[in-house]
Amino acid sequence: MIEVGVLGAHGRMGRAVCEAVDAADDMALAATVDRDESLEKVAGCDVVVDFTLPGAVMANLAWCVERGIHTVVGVSGFDAPRLEAAREILAADPEVGSVIAPNFGIGAVLLMQFAARAAKHFDSAEVIEAHHPRKIDAPSGTAVHTARLIAAARAEAGLDGMPDATETDPQGSRGADVDGVRVHAIRSAGYVASQEVRFGGPGERFAISHDSLDRASFMPGVLLAVRAVAGRPGLTVGIDDLLD
């Protein structure tokens, strides 16, 4: 049995993780921690799942590494500098692993893979994401990661910048620019997490999309990471490699 602790256990994602771990045949929900509770409650766990906040996650990661505890992290805000800081923290114990993923939804991960594959075949690509209005960051980590994958695929294919004659945009209607890929964020009641990537080329349009209608959709990916992290020392970004 994998002894699992959950940080942020009273949040929306944390509660779903607790239910999923409790229902898994090969795991035991050993401890839960929420705001203002001591991390010492998870000291004996094999794996700690962290769905807290960007302001707390790095200290949580360091605390776990110091005690030889593997981590699975679903907190937003892991840009390149923060991922590098996580690698430095993990270097203190080369036997400890951490899976930090922008999205644990298997369908969402497949969308990102398909988007990267399609990107080299179209002149234009833009990302549209929609989340519930309580989400604290925009654009989402998933959208940023998707845009970076698209940009990398285009660069590898030797494609130039995408066509766009916009000269003035005082209200920012063209969205965020992530490595040359435009990303548009919607925050609206009625959504959990949705993403669409729109491609365009001569005489055709192509779109791929994914919708998470319930937080249960993320749990297969979380459990997959919990099972795999002990065998992957160091930092693993995303669950792409775990799907195989």
N, C-alpha and C positions, 0 to 999 in steps of 0.2 A: 504493500500500500504506500502511495505517495502522500506524505503528510503536508498539507497545503494550508498556508495562511493567506488571508486576504486583507489588504490595506484599502481603506475607503469602502469598507464593507456595508455601510448604510446608504451609500449613494446608489443611483439608478443602475449603473453597471456593476457596482460591487455586490448588490443584492442578487443580480442575475448570476454572477460568478459563484457566489456562495451556494445558490440552488443547484447549479450545474455540477460543481465539485461534489456536493453532498449526494447527488444522484449517480455519480460515476462509480463503477464497480471497483476500480483500481485506485481510488483516491479517498482520503479522509479529510474533512474540513476540521483542521486541528485548532485554528485560532482565527479570530477576526479582530480587526483594529479599525477604529474610526477616529475622527478628529478629537484631539485632546486626550487620546488614550496612548498608553506606553507601547512602544515597539517591542518591548521585552515579552509581550504576549506571544509573538511569533518566533521567539528565539530557538525553539526546538524543531522548527519546520524544515522540511526538505526543500520546498519551493514556496516563495512568496509571490503572490499576484498583486500588482500595484495599479489601482485605478483611483489615485488620489488627485493631486493638482500639480501643475508645473512648478509651483513654488516649493513643493515638499519632496518631489520625486528624487532629486539628486542626493539629498541627505538620506532618504530611505535606501537608495541603492548602495551608498557607501556603508551604511549601517549593516546591510545584509552581507555585503562582500566581506566586511571585517569578521563576520561570524560564519563564513563559508556557506551561505544560503544562496541558492540559485533564485533568479527572479524572472518573472514574466511581466512586462510593463506595457500598459495601454494608455499612458498619459500623453496628452497632446504637447506640441511645442518642441519636439526633438529635431532641430535643424542641424546642419553639419557641425557647428562648434559644440553644440550640446552632445551630439553623438561622440565626438572626439573626447569630450570630458568624461563620458561614460566609459569609453575604452581605457582611459587613464585610471579610472577608479577600479575597473575590473583587472587591470594589470597587477594590482596588489596581491591577487590570488589567482594564478593561472589555471586552477582547477574549477573555478566558479564560472558558471555561464549565465547569460542574461539574454532573453529574447525581447527586444523592443520593437513593437510593430505599430505602424500608423493605422492599421486596420486589421482586425481579426476575422472579419467576414470572408469566408472562402470565396463567395461570389464576387465580392469587392476586389479581392486579390487577383482573381482570374480576369476581371475587367481591366485591371492595371496591366497585366501581362499582355492581354489582347491589344490594349491601346498602344503599348510600346511596339508591338509587332506591326500594327497598322500605320503607325506614324510616318514611317519612311516611304509610304506609297501615296501620300496626299499632300497637296500644297498647304492646306490650312488645318489647324487643330485647335480647339478651345475646350476648356473644362467648365462644367456647370455643376455646382454642388449645392444641396439643400439639407439643412438640419433644423432641429427644433430650436426655438428662440432662446433656450437657456444655455446653449453652447457658448463658451466664453472666448473662443478664438475663431478668427476668420482670415483667410480661407482655412478649411480643415487641413489637418496633417495629411489625410488621404489625398486630397486634391493637390496639395503641394507636391507630394511624392509622385502622383500620376503625371503632373506637368514636367517634373524633372526627368522621369522615364521617357516621356515623349521627346523632350529636348535632346536627351542623350541619343535616342534612336535616330533623330533627324541629323544630329551632328555626325554620327557614325556613317550615315548614308550620304553625307556631303551636301545636304540641303541648305539653302540660304534661308534668311529670315522669311517669315510668312507675309503674304501680301496684306497691306493695311495702309490706306491712304489718309488715315485720321491725322489731322494737324492740330486740332484743339479738342480738349476733353476736360473742361474745368470741373465737372462733377464726377469724374472718374468712372464714366459709364462703360468704358472698355475693360474694366476689371483690373485685378492685380496682374503684374507681369512677373511670372516665375520662369526664369531662364528663357525668356522670349515667348513663353506660352501664356495666353490670357486665361485667367481663372476668375469665375464669377461665383459669388456666394449668396445664397438665399437663406434667411432665417425666418421660419414661419411655423405657426402652430399647425399641427397635423402631420409633421414629418418626424421621423427618427433619424435616418441618414440615407441620402440618395446621391447618386453621382451619374452624370452623363458626359460623354466625350463626343464632340461633334467634329467630324472630318469633312473636308471638301476638296474636290478636284475638278478638272475639266468635265463638265456635263454630269456630275454625280455628287450626291451627299451620302455620308455614311455615319451612323450614330450607334453607340453602344451605351447601355445604361444598367445600373444596378440599384435596387431599392431594398433597404432593410426596414421591414415593417414592425419588427419587434427586436428587443435587445437579445432575445434568445438566438438570433441569427449569428451573433458573434461568438457564442459559446463553443461550438465545435473547434474553432480556431484557437480559442484560449486553452481548451483542454489538450489540443494537439501540441501546443507550445509547452504546457506543463509536463507532458509526457516526454518531450524531446530535449528540454533544456539541459538536463544533467549530462547528456551525451554530447553537448556542444559548448565546450569551454570558451570563454571570451564572449564577445558581442555578436549576436545574430540580429540583423535588422530585417524585420518583416518575417512572414511565415512562408514566403514563396518556396524556399528550399525544403521546407518541411512537408509540403504537399506531395512530394514524390516519395 
